[in-house]
Amino acid sequence: MAQDKWLTIDELAEYLKMGRTKLYRMAQECEIPASKIGNQWRFDREEIDEWMKGQRPTTSNNSGEDGT
């Protein structure tokens, strides 16, 4: 399990089924939890999982409560 804690950008792209370029840009813009070591990005699998859960759209149970 310890070897799976930190993901490379290639491993993350496969894990999330996303493109490397998009993930690289997101890491540079601090839109995704990442650590840069030298010129390489590393991603903590647990932080990524939590981040992904936070990306879920919120459901609104307030329909009709504003009087419209």
C-alpha positions as CSV (number, residue, x, y, z in Angstrom):
1,M,0.0,0.0,0.0
2,A,2.8,2.4,0.8
3,Q,4.0,2.3,-2.8
4,D,0.6,3.4,-3.9
5,K,0.3,6.4,-1.6
6,W,2.1,8.8,-4.0
7,L,1.1,8.9,-7.6
8,T,3.0,10.3,-10.6
9,I,1.1,12.4,-13.1
10,D,0.9,9.3,-15.4
11,E,-0.5,7.2,-12.7
12,L,-3.0,9.9,-11.7
13,A,-4.1,10.3,-15.3
14,E,-4.9,6.6,-15.4
15,Y,-6.5,6.6,-12.0
16,L,-8.8,9.5,-12.8
17,K,-9.2,8.7,-16.5
18,M,-8.1,12.2,-17.4
19,G,-5.5,13.7,-19.7
20,R,-2.0,14.4,-18.4
21,T,-2.0,17.9,-19.9
22,K,-5.2,18.9,-18.1
23,L,-3.9,17.5,-14.8
24,Y,-0.5,19.1,-15.2
25,R,-2.3,22.5,-15.7
26,M,-4.6,21.9,-12.8
27,A,-1.5,21.2,-10.6
28,Q,0.3,24.3,-11.7
29,E,-2.8,26.4,-11.0
30,C,-3.3,24.8,-7.5
31,E,-6.7,23.4,-8.6
32,I,-5.8,19.9,-7.5
33,P,-3.8,18.8,-4.4
34,A,-0.3,18.2,-5.5
35,S,3.4,18.4,-4.4
36,K,6.2,19.4,-6.6
37,I,9.6,17.7,-6.0
38,G,12.2,19.2,-8.3
39,N,10.5,19.2,-11.7
40,Q,8.1,16.3,-10.9
41,W,4.6,16.4,-9.6
42,R,3.4,13.9,-7.0
43,F,-0.2,13.3,-5.8
44,D,-1.3,11.8,-2.5
45,R,-4.0,9.2,-3.4
46,E,-5.9,9.9,-0.2
47,E,-5.9,13.7,-0.8
48,I,-7.0,13.1,-4.4
49,D,-9.9,10.9,-3.2
50,E,-11.1,13.6,-0.8
51,W,-10.7,16.3,-3.4
52,M,-12.8,14.2,-5.9
53,K,-15.5,13.8,-3.3
54,G,-15.6,17.6,-2.8
55,Q,-16.1,18.0,-6.6
56,R,-19.5,16.4,-6.5
57,P,-22.3,18.8,-7.4
58,T,-24.4,19.8,-4.5
59,T,-28.1,19.0,-4.6
60,S,-30.5,21.7,-3.7
61,N,-33.5,20.9,-1.5
62,N,-34.5,24.5,-1.5
63,S,-36.7,24.5,-4.6
64,G,-39.7,26.6,-4.0
65,E,-38.6,28.0,-0.7
66,D,-37.7,31.4,-2.1
67,G,-41.4,32.0,-3.1
68,T,-40.9,31.6,-6.8
